[in-house]
Structure formats: structure tokens, C-alpha cells
């Protein structure tokens, strides 16, 4: 299990970059895919808080798509920023512990 956790944390910077790129490019499908992948991997790795935040972002995006609403809405932006912050903090903790 320790190896799975290490692998997940080591991949977080790239996952964050994928989320940021999708956000900047404005693609709902890409942002949804990136958040879904992060949710799935977080769940498999035992990162419940990241899993939950990614699921919240995913749900907000799906709702916006269904309602043909703007992806740039306050709720989606807030969920996006919370997830990015959480992932960056998880990466910093790993770096500080010598990982």
C-alpha cells in the first residue's frame, strides 16, 4: 500500500497541471476527465479528502453541462481551486517528509 501512496503523491504535480491546463483551455470534457481520473486514483490510493473534492468538482461540472451553464461559475471555480490547493498541500507534505 505504501508504494501506491508514494506513486499517487508523486503523480499529483502532473495531475494538477492537467487540471490547470483543462481549466485554462476552457474544455468541459477535459476538465471533467481530469477530475474523474483524480477522483478514481485518489479513491484507489486511500486519499479520501482528495477523492471527495474531485467528486464535488466532477458533480459541479456535470451539472453545468446538463444545464448548459457557464463552467466559469463561482461554484465550479471554488471547487477547482479547493482541489488544486489540497493536491498542492499533499505534495508539499510529501516533499517535507523526504519523499
N, C-alpha and C positions, 0 to 999 in steps of 0.2 A: 504493500500500500504506500509505503514511503516513496518509492520510485514514481508511482502515479502522481503523487502530490508534487514532487520535485518537477516532474515533466510539465504538469499543468501550470505551475508557477513560472517556470522558465519560458513557457509559450505565451504568458499573459501580455508582455510588451507587444508582440506581433498581433495578438487578438485586439488589443486596444487600438493599434494602428489601423487594423481592418475596420473597426467601428468608426474611427475618426474619418477614414477615407470615405466610407459609405455615407457618413453624415455630410461631409463636405461636397460630395458629388450629388447629393440630393436623391439618391435612389432608394425608394422604399424597399424594393425587393432585396437589394444588397444589405441594407441596414437590418432588415428582418432576418436574413440568412446569417449575418454575423452574430446577432443577438441570440438566435436559436442555437447556433454552434456553441457559443459560450455557455449558454444555459445547459446544454446536454453534457458538455465536457466538465463543467462545474459540478453537475449532479454526479457524474461518474467518479469524480475525484474527491467528493465529500466536502465541497465548498458550498454549503447551504446558503450563505448570505449572498454570494455572487450569483448562485443559481436563482435565488428569489428575485434579485434586482434585474437580472437578464430576462426572467419571465415577465416581470412587470413592464419592461421596455417592449418586449415582444407583443404583449397583450395590447399595449397602447398603440403600437404601430398597426396591428391587425384591425383595431377599432377604427383608426384613422383611415385605413384603406377601405374598410367596409362603408364608412360614412363619407368617403371621398373628401375628407377633411385635410387640412394642411399638416404635413409632417412636422412643420416647424412650430406647432402649437406648444404652449407652455408646458403642458403635461409631458409630452414626448421629450422635449428639451431637458426638463428636470430629471426624468428617468434616465436619459442618456448621460447627463453629467454625473448623476449619482453612481451609475455603474462604472463609468470611467474612473472616478475618484476612488471607488472601492477597489478596483483592479490595480490601480497605481499604488495604493496603500499596501495591498497584499504583496506586490512586487518589492516594495521598499523594505518590508519586514523580512522577506527572504534575503535580500541583499545585506541587511544589517546583521543577520544571524550567520553570515559567512557562506550562504548558499550560492 
